[in-house]
Amino acid sequence: MLRLKEICAEKGIKYSAVSEATGITESRLCSIVRTGACQLKTLRKIAKALDVPLVKLFENTNHENYTYCPHCGKRIGLKFR
């Protein structure tokens, strides 16, 4: 699942600020938080607005090198550079 809500809370950033920085409506951001469904280019915009690497949006709490697809539940490996 995406960590968008968690990252915004940690950084004290409101969805309205992310919306303004990305051009994504607040209602769409809320939908992304609920469903985790969006395109990669949208995730890149969000990561840039939050000033975090893209992978941080997916990072799970046990810090393993994989996460799960929010659409199908399949495990996805992550490679760090």
SERO-4910 file (N, C-alpha, C, O; in steps of 0.05 Angstrom, whole numbers):
BEGIN
 pado doro    nc1    nc2    nc3   cac1   cac2   cac3    cc1    cc2    cc3    oc1    oc2    oc3
  Met    A     17    -24      0      0      0      0     18     25      0     40     25     11
  Leu    A      8     46    -12     23     71    -13     25     84     14      6     81     31
  Arg    A     46     98     19     51    111     45     45    141     43     55    157     59
  Leu    A     30    150     24     25    178     19     14    192     44     24    213     52
  Lys    A     -6    181     56    -19    193     80      2    195    103      4    215    116
  Glu    A     17    173    107     37    172    128     59    193    123     68    207    142
  Ile    A     69    195     99     90    214     93     81    243     96     95    260    107
  Cys    A     57    248     87     45    275     90     43    282    120     50    305    128
  Ala    A     34    263    136     32    268    165     60    273    177     63    291    194
  Glu    A     79    257    170    106    259    181    118    287    174    132    299    191
  Lys    A    113    296    150    125    321    141    107    346    147    115    368    142
  Gly    A     83    341    157     65    363    162     55    376    137     49    400    137
  Ile    A     52    361    116     43    372     90     14    364     86      6    341     89
  Lys    A     -2    383     78    -30    378     73    -34    370     43    -18    377     26
  Tyr    A    -55    355     38    -61    346     11    -64    370     -8    -58    368    -31
  Ser    A    -74    393      3    -78    416    -14    -51    426    -25    -49    435    -48
  Ala    A    -30    424     -9     -3    432    -18      8    413    -39     20    421    -59
  Val    A      3    387    -35     11    367    -55     -4    371    -81      7    370   -103
  Ser    A    -30    377    -78    -47    382   -101    -37    406   -117    -35    404   -142
  Glu    A    -30    427   -103    -20    451   -117      6    446   -131     11    455   -153
  Ala    A     24    431   -118     50    425   -129     50    406   -153     67    407   -170
  Thr    A     30    389   -153     29    368   -174      8    373   -196     11    362   -218
  Gly    A    -12    389   -190    -33    393   -209    -54    371   -207    -72    369   -224
  Ile    A    -52    354   -187    -71    332   -182    -92    343   -162    -85    355   -142
  Thr    A   -117    338   -168   -138    349   -150   -137    335   -123   -127    312   -121
  Glu    A   -147    348   -102   -147    337    -76   -164    311    -75   -157    292    -61
  Ser    A   -187    312    -90   -204    288    -90   -189    264   -103   -193    242    -94
  Arg    A   -173    269   -123   -158    248   -136   -136    238   -117   -131    214   -115
  Leu    A   -123    256   -102   -103    247    -82   -116    230    -61   -105    209    -53
  Cys    A   -140    237    -51   -154    221    -32   -160    193    -43   -158    173    -29
  Ser    A   -168    193    -68   -173    167    -81   -148    150    -83   -149    126    -79
  Ile    A   -126    163    -89   -100    148    -91    -93    137    -63    -83    114    -62
  Val    A    -97    152    -42    -91    143    -15   -109    119     -9    -99     99      3
  Arg    A   -134    120    -16   -153     98     -9   -147     73    -25   -147     51    -14
  Thr    A   -142     76    -52   -140     53    -69   -112     45    -77   -106     22    -83
  Gly    A    -94     65    -76    -66     59    -85    -64     58   -115    -43     52   -125
  Ala    A    -85     65   -129    -86     62   -158    -79     89   -172    -94    108   -169
  Cys    A    -57     89   -186    -50    112   -203    -27    104   -221    -15     83   -218
  Gln    A    -22    121   -240      0    116   -259     27    123   -247     29    139   -228
  Leu    A     47    111   -259     75    116   -249     82    146   -251     95    157   -233
  Lys    A     74    159   -273     81    187   -276     68    204   -253     79    224   -245
  Thr    A     44    196   -244     31    209   -222     46    205   -197     50    224   -181
  Leu    A     56    181   -192     72    175   -168     97    191   -168    106    201   -147
  Arg    A    109    195   -191    134    211   -193    129    240   -185    145    252   -171
  Lys    A    106    251   -195     99    278   -187     95    281   -157    104    300   -145
  Ile    A     81    261   -146     76    262   -117    102    260   -101    106    274    -82
  Ala    A    120    241   -109    145    238    -95    162    264    -97    174    271    -77
  Lys    A    162    276   -120    176    301   -123    165    323   -105    180    338    -92
  Ala    A    138    325   -104    125    345    -87    131    341    -58    133    360    -42
  Leu    A    134    315    -50    139    309    -22    169    308    -16    177    305      7
  Asp    A    185    311    -36    215    311    -34    224    285    -22    240    284     -3
  Val    A    214    263    -33    223    236    -25    229    219    -50    217    224    -71
  Pro    A    247    200    -48    251    182    -71    225    166    -76    210    160    -58
  Leu    A    220    160   -101    196    146   -109    192    120    -92    169    114    -85
  Val    A    213    106    -87    211     81    -72    200     85    -44    188     66    -33
  Lys    A    204    108    -33    193    114     -5    163    113     -5    151    108     17
  Leu    A    150    118    -27    120    117    -28    111     88    -24     88     83    -16
  Phe    A    128     69    -30    121     40    -28    133     26     -5    126      3      1
  Glu    A    152     38      8    168     24     29    149     13     51    132     27     61
  Asn    A    153    -13     57    137    -25     78    151    -22    104    175    -17    105
  Thr    A    137    -26    126    147    -20    153    168    -40    162    184    -33    180
  Asn    A    170    -63    150    191    -82    159    217    -79    143    235    -95    146
  His    A    219    -59    126    243    -52    111    255    -75     95    279    -77     93
  Glu    A    238    -91     84    247   -112     66    250   -101     38    240    -79     33
  Asn    A    263   -115     21    268   -105     -6    245   -112    -26    250   -118    -49
  Tyr    A    221   -111    -16    198   -116    -34    173   -103    -22    172    -96      2
  Thr    A    154    -99    -39    128    -89    -30    107   -104    -46    114   -122    -61
  Tyr    A     82    -98    -43     61   -112    -57     45    -93    -75     40    -70    -68
  Cys    A     38   -102    -99     23    -86   -118     -5    -81   -107    -18    -99    -98
  Pro    A    -13    -55   -106    -40    -49    -95    -63    -59   -113    -85    -60   -104
  His    A    -57    -67   -137    -77    -76   -156    -82   -106   -154   -105   -115   -151
  Cys    A    -60   -121   -156    -63   -151   -157    -52   -165   -132    -58   -189   -128
  Gly    A    -38   -151   -115    -27   -163    -91     -1   -178    -95     10   -189    -76
  Lys    A      9   -178   -120     34   -192   -126     58   -178   -113     59   -154   -112
  Arg    A     77   -194   -103    101   -183    -91    119   -170   -112    123   -182   -133
  Ile    A    129   -146   -107    146   -132   -125    173   -127   -112    174   -116    -90
  Gly    A    194   -135   -124    221   -131   -113    230   -102   -118    224    -91   -138
  Leu    A    245    -91    -99    255    -64   -101    285    -65   -101    297    -79    -85
  Lys    A    298    -50   -119    327    -49   -120    335    -20   -113    324     -1   -124
  Phe    A    353    -18    -94    363      8    -85    389     14    -98    406     -4   -101
  Arg    A    394     39   -106    419     46   -119    436     62    -99    458     70   -106
***
